[in-house]
Amino acid sequence: MQHIEIPFDQLNLNVFQFWKDSLLLTAGENQPGKFNTMTIGWGSLGVIWGFPMALVMVRPSRYTYEFMEKSTSFTITAFEPRYQEVLSLMGTRSGRDLDKVAASGLTPVPSTKIPAPGFAEARLILECEKIYNDDLVVTALEESALKHYRDGDFHRIYLGRVVAVLKAAGQA
Ligand SMILES: Cc1cc2nc3c(=O)[nH]c(=O)nc-3n(C[C@H](O)[C@H](O)[C@H](O)COP(=O)(O)O)c2cc1C
């Protein structure tokens, strides 16, 4: 699929639906074995420090976490519902054990402004420059959030400045 860059403030989406549909988070460089991808469902889009920003949350147990730590960038990619099986695979298997990109049939494509790749099949690609990360303050978590951490593995929060928004050509 061809992608066209649009200004971030012309991105027309329902942010709650966007996260509900599941997305892929990809960090690393666009060379075989140098990036990893996983499904994400928790995050946010907004404006911080005057920049369009994306927030993602990654547990340290994820292989993707290693790439988030050593990378300067990441992409968030959204797909049509027919890719549900791919999102399932990316969210249930680890890149430590399987070449998930080969297994999924997705085609990595170079980003326009960052090292982390997107995917040709994505309906939307957000290119993000990692500019901040932080860990949860455990004592500040209310029970409704704490219940997600019975086994530890507390998410690390990453904030990325959205430096490019790419839409599949022909998408509304
Ligand atoms: C719908 C869905 C949403 C998910 N959201 C997140 C998330 O926001 N953060 C996270 O750390 N893991 C999340 N996961 C779990 C990872 O995608 C999963 O553990 C994956 O296998 C990690 O792959 P990796 O080891 O190759 O990084 C989600 C899984 C699914 C199925």
The ligand as an SDF file (V2000), in Angstrom:
LIG
                    3D

 31 33  0  0  0  0  0  0  0  0999 V2000
   -4.6420   -6.8540   22.2690 C   0  0  0  0  0  0  0  0  0  0  0  0
   -3.2820   -6.8590   22.9430 C   0  0  0  0  0  0  0  0  0  0  0  0
   -2.7910   -5.6890   23.4910 C   0  0  0  0  0  0  0  0  0  0  0  0
   -1.5480   -5.6640   24.1490 C   0  0  0  0  0  0  0  0  0  0  0  0
   -1.0750   -4.5020   24.6690 N   0  0  0  0  0  0  0  0  0  0  0  0
    0.1470   -4.4670   25.2810 C   0  0  0  0  0  0  0  0  0  0  0  0
    0.6590   -3.2330   25.7930 C   0  0  0  0  0  0  0  0  0  0  0  0
    0.0640   -2.1470   25.6460 O   0  0  0  0  0  0  0  0  0  0  0  0
    1.8590   -3.2760   26.4480 N   0  0  0  0  0  0  0  0  0  0  0  0
    2.5550   -4.4450   26.6160 C   0  0  0  0  0  0  0  0  0  0  0  0
    3.6380   -4.4240   27.2450 O   0  0  0  0  0  0  0  0  0  0  0  0
    2.0990   -5.6140   26.1060 N   0  0  0  0  0  0  0  0  0  0  0  0
    0.9230   -5.6520   25.4390 C   0  0  0  0  0  0  0  0  0  0  0  0
    0.4530   -6.8230   24.9000 N   0  0  0  0  0  0  0  0  0  0  0  0
    1.2470   -8.0480   25.0240 C   0  0  0  0  0  0  0  0  0  0  0  0
    2.3620   -8.1790   23.9680 C   0  0  0  0  0  0  0  0  0  0  0  0
    1.8950   -7.8260   22.6840 O   0  0  0  0  0  0  0  0  0  0  0  0
    2.8360   -9.6510   23.9590 C   0  0  0  0  0  0  0  0  0  0  0  0
    3.3440  -10.0220   25.2150 O   0  0  0  0  0  0  0  0  0  0  0  0
    3.8440   -9.9370   22.8430 C   0  0  0  0  0  0  0  0  0  0  0  0
    3.8900  -11.3370   22.6480 O   0  0  0  0  0  0  0  0  0  0  0  0
    5.2330   -9.3920   23.1540 C   0  0  0  0  0  0  0  0  0  0  0  0
    6.0570   -9.7030   22.0770 O   0  0  0  0  0  0  0  0  0  0  0  0
    7.6440   -9.5510   22.1210 P   0  0  0  0  0  0  0  0  0  0  0  0
    8.1590  -10.4450   23.2590 O   0  0  0  0  0  0  0  0  0  0  0  0
    8.0780  -10.0170   20.7560 O   0  0  0  0  0  0  0  0  0  0  0  0
    7.9140   -8.1090   22.3780 O   0  0  0  0  0  0  0  0  0  0  0  0
   -0.7740   -6.8620   24.2460 C   0  0  0  0  0  0  0  0  0  0  0  0
   -1.2780   -8.0430   23.6640 C   0  0  0  0  0  0  0  0  0  0  0  0
   -2.5050   -8.0470   23.0340 C   0  0  0  0  0  0  0  0  0  0  0  0
   -3.0230   -9.3370   22.4030 C   0  0  0  0  0  0  0  0  0  0  0  0
  1  2  1  0
  2  3  1  0
  2 30  2  0
  3  4  2  0
  4  5  1  0
  4 28  1  0
  5  6  2  0
  6  7  1  0
  6 13  1  0
  7  8  2  0
  7  9  1  0
  9 10  1  0
 10 11  2  0
 10 12  1  0
 12 13  2  0
 13 14  1  0
 14 15  1  0
 14 28  1  0
 15 16  1  0
 16 17  1  0
 16 18  1  0
 18 19  1  0
 18 20  1  0
 20 21  1  0
 20 22  1  0
 22 23  1  0
 23 24  1  0
 24 25  2  0
 24 26  1  0
 24 27  1  0
 28 29  2  0
 29 30  1  0
 30 31  1  0
M  END
$$$$
